[in-house]
């Protein structure tokens, strides 16, 4: 029997040994789902602090449903901080960071280093699934590189697949279970194995076959599209500010048209994916870099929003801006109801205000305090000690909690638009636009 047939049969019988590489926001719940699917699963992360936390049951993030999932399967997950004991693994699933550098070019070092480590220990057939967001053509190039550093034959003894995660922070567990997924192999056999494995965990009807380049481009296109749609709303806010009208009223009436659905503008666009994935698509090749116009422009618009909010504060406060030093920032995560602060627009606004010498109090109970981000524990203390309150993130409970306090002597800055109807309760209200 061929190696391919043996490998295929092992997946069908769920005898394959699986290793998830990278146990962060995506990798950790992914490993739990594979355990729930009946596979022997191990995990590896080079962050020793994260590994130790997981070994003691401390979860890396706050996500609805994750605690319950971990309670059932985390004790079964063997976790490593090195590759030495993983030589018997059959399926490696890479959930590693894929950031961009200062020139907006993709950094793939983490993935390439991991693949080199895997190549050094593997002596039998293996399936490699890359979940990370990568430049177009990356999976195919890494399959060719892998073939040069292992004594295995491509498409007969090892296979490469790209299968991007497609989940929304705050709903990771639910969306990991319910969302459709792509499986794009470098070869048809790779696609078949990836489809068989992922289908046995998430349901065959939710796994869609394609080629690796299509899968890579589709993932990048999803996030670039959404980023561009938000940029339109944010640019409309910039234009409305110049005109002197309320952008949210403009959007409300425009959206009464049956074929118009403008999104909500705000402080900016954060999170791990949106600020970088458009750039990864643009900079996948020299040709794509030369052709791209809309995506870079959208990125530029979204990046300007914290500066726009600061401009609104300075303009509306006028001479008071120099006199008042105590500012409160309510919400430092990148979006409502999540603990993730990666690329948060709030952090950029915090940096801009500190540059102006402002004394800041930060409040966000979903986010863990650290040496760089010292967070206050009590909302009341923050409100009482500050003259200006920036309602930066509209966590579902934050508005009601804030409005329990006397705000009649406060200047409230509200880029979210959540407090417009309560503006008479504040000494001064500063919205995203007029």
ChimeraX attribute file (.defattr): number of C-alpha atoms within 10 A of each C-alpha:
attribute: neighborCount
match mode: 1-to-1
recipient: residues
	/A:1	5
	/A:2	9
	/A:3	15
	/A:4	19
	/A:5	12
	/A:6	12
	/A:7	21
	/A:8	19
	/A:9	15
	/A:10	15
	/A:11	21
	/A:12	14
	/A:13	10
	/A:14	16
	/A:15	14
	/A:16	21
	/A:17	18
	/A:18	24
	/A:19	26
	/A:20	25
	/A:21	26
	/A:22	25
	/A:23	24
	/A:24	19
	/A:25	18
	/A:26	23
	/A:27	23
	/A:28	25
	/A:29	21
	/A:30	22
	/A:31	27
	/A:32	25
	/A:33	21
	/A:34	22
	/A:35	20
	/A:36	16
	/A:37	17
	/A:38	13
	/A:39	21
	/A:40	19
	/A:41	24
	/A:42	22
	/A:43	25
	/A:44	22
	/A:45	22
	/A:46	14
	/A:47	14
	/A:48	13
	/A:49	11
	/A:50	17
	/A:51	21
	/A:52	14
	/A:53	12
	/A:54	20
	/A:55	16
	/A:56	11
	/A:57	14
	/A:58	13
	/A:59	18
	/A:60	15
	/A:61	19
	/A:62	17
	/A:63	19
	/A:64	16
	/A:65	13
	/A:66	18
	/A:67	15
	/A:68	10
	/A:69	15
	/A:70	21
	/A:71	12
	/A:72	12
	/A:73	16
	/A:74	22
	/A:75	13
	/A:76	15
	/A:77	19
	/A:78	14
	/A:79	20
	/A:80	21
	/A:81	18
	/A:82	14
	/A:83	17
	/A:84	11
	/A:85	10
	/A:86	19
	/A:87	14
	/A:88	16
	/A:89	22
	/A:90	21
	/A:91	23
	/A:92	23
	/A:93	23
	/A:94	25
	/A:95	25
	/A:96	24
	/A:97	19
	/A:98	21
	/A:99	21
	/A:100	17
	/A:101	10
	/A:102	6
	/A:103	8
	/A:104	16
	/A:105	17
	/A:106	22
	/A:107	16
	/A:108	18
	/A:109	13
	/A:110	14
	/A:111	21
	/A:112	15
	/A:113	11
	/A:114	16
	/A:115	18
	/A:116	15
	/A:117	14
	/A:118	21
	/A:119	19
	/A:120	14
	/A:121	16
	/A:122	17
	/A:123	15
	/A:124	15
	/A:125	21
	/A:126	26
	/A:127	22
	/A:128	23
	/A:129	25
	/A:130	26
	/A:131	23
	/A:132	22
	/A:133	28
	/A:134	28
	/A:135	24
	/A:136	23
	/A:137	17
	/A:138	18
	/A:139	24
	/A:140	19
	/A:141	11
	/A:142	17
	/A:143	19
	/A:144	13
	/A:145	14
	/A:146	22
	/A:147	17
	/A:148	13
	/A:149	11
	/A:150	18
	/A:151	13
	/A:152	18
	/A:153	13
	/A:154	19
	/A:155	19
	/A:156	16
	/A:157	18
	/A:158	24
	/A:159	27
	/A:160	29
	/A:161	32
	/A:162	32
	/A:163	31
	/A:164	22
	/A:165	22
	/A:166	18
	/A:167	18
	/A:168	12
	/A:169	23
	/A:170	19
	/A:171	15
	/A:172	21
	/A:173	21
	/A:174	15
	/A:175	15
	/A:176	19
	/A:177	15
	/A:178	13
	/A:179	13
	/A:180	17
	/A:181	24
	/A:182	28
	/A:183	29
	/A:184	29
	/A:185	29
	/A:186	24
	/A:187	17
	/A:188	16
	/A:189	18
	/A:190	27
	/A:191	25
	/A:192	17
	/A:193	24
	/A:194	29
	/A:195	26
	/A:196	19
	/A:197	25
	/A:198	21
	/A:199	18
	/A:200	18
	/A:201	16
	/A:202	19
	/A:203	16
	/A:204	15
	/A:205	10
	/A:206	16
	/A:207	21
	/A:208	16
	/A:209	19
	/A:210	21
	/A:211	20
	/A:212	27
	/A:213	19
	/A:214	18
	/A:215	27
	/A:216	27
	/A:217	18
	/A:218	16
	/A:219	22
	/A:220	25
	/A:221	16
	/A:222	14
	/A:223	19
	/A:224	27
	/A:225	15
	/A:226	13
	/A:227	24
	/A:228	21
	/A:229	17
	/A:230	23
	/A:231	27
	/A:232	18
	/A:233	21
	/A:234	28
	/A:235	18
	/A:236	19
	/A:237	26
	/A:238	20
	/A:239	14
	/A:240	18
	/A:241	18
	/A:242	11
	/A:243	12
	/A:244	11
	/A:245	14
	/A:246	15
	/A:247	25
	/A:248	20
	/A:249	10
	/A:250	14
	/A:251	19
	/A:252	14
	/A:253	10
	/A:254	14
	/A:255	14
	/A:256	10
	/A:257	9
	/A:258	7
	/A:259	8
	/A:260	11
	/A:261	13
	/A:262	16
	/A:263	17
	/A:264	18
	/A:265	26
	/A:266	24
	/A:267	29
	/A:268	27
	/A:269	27
	/A:270	24
	/A:271	17
	/A:272	18
	/A:273	18
	/A:274	21
	/A:275	25
	/A:276	25
	/A:277	27
	/A:278	28
	/A:279	24
	/A:280	25
	/A:281	27
	/A:282	25
	/A:283	21
	/A:284	19
	/A:285	13
	/A:286	9
	/A:287	10
	/A:288	12
	/A:289	15
	/A:290	10
	/A:291	9
	/A:292	15
	/A:293	11
	/A:294	12
	/A:295	19
	/A:296	15
	/A:297	13
	/A:298	21
	/A:299	21
	/A:300	13
	/A:301	20
	/A:302	26
	/A:303	20
	/A:304	17
	/A:305	26
	/A:306	23
	/A:307	17
	/A:308	21
	/A:309	23
	/A:310	18
	/A:311	12
	/A:312	20
	/A:313	22
	/A:314	14
	/A:315	13
	/A:316	17
	/A:317	18
	/A:318	11
	/A:319	10
	/A:320	12
	/A:321	15
	/A:322	12
	/A:323	9
	/A:324	14
	/A:325	17
	/A:326	16
	/A:327	24
	/A:328	26
	/A:329	25
	/A:330	25
	/A:331	27
	/A:332	30
	/A:333	27
	/A:334	25
	/A:335	24
	/A:336	19
	/A:337	21
	/A:338	20
	/A:339	22
	/A:340	23
	/A:341	20
	/A:342	15
	/A:343	19
	/A:344	22
	/A:345	28
	/A:346	26
	/A:347	21
	/A:348	19
	/A:349	23
	/A:350	22
	/A:351	14
	/A:352	15
	/A:353	17
	/A:354	14
	/A:355	9
	/A:356	12
	/A:357	12
	/A:358	18
	/A:359	14
	/A:360	21
	/A:361	21
	/A:362	22
	/A:363	23
	/A:364	21
	/A:365	18
	/A:366	18
	/A:367	18
	/A:368	13
	/A:369	15
	/A:370	8
	/A:371	6
	/A:372	6
	/A:373	13
	/A:374	13
	/A:375	20
	/A:376	15
	/A:377	13
	/A:378	12
	/A:379	19
	/A:380	14
	/A:381	12
	/A:382	22
	/A:383	22
	/A:384	13
	/A:385	13
	/A:386	19
	/A:387	17
	/A:388	26
	/A:389	23
	/A:390	22
	/A:391	26
	/A:392	27
	/A:393	27
	/A:394	20
	/A:395	18
	/A:396	10
	/A:397	10
	/A:398	18
	/A:399	15
	/A:400	10
	/A:401	11
	/A:402	16
	/A:403	12
	/A:404	9
	/A:405	12
	/A:406	13
	/A:407	20
	/A:408	13
	/A:409	12
	/A:410	18
	/A:411	21
	/A:412	25
	/A:413	25
	/A:414	24
	/A:415	26
	/A:416	18
	/A:417	20
	/A:418	15
	/A:419	21
	/A:420	13
	/A:421	8
	/A:422	10
	/A:423	17
	/A:424	12
	/A:425	16
	/A:426	16
	/A:427	13
	/A:428	18
	/A:429	22
	/A:430	23
	/A:431	25
	/A:432	26
	/A:433	23
	/A:434	17
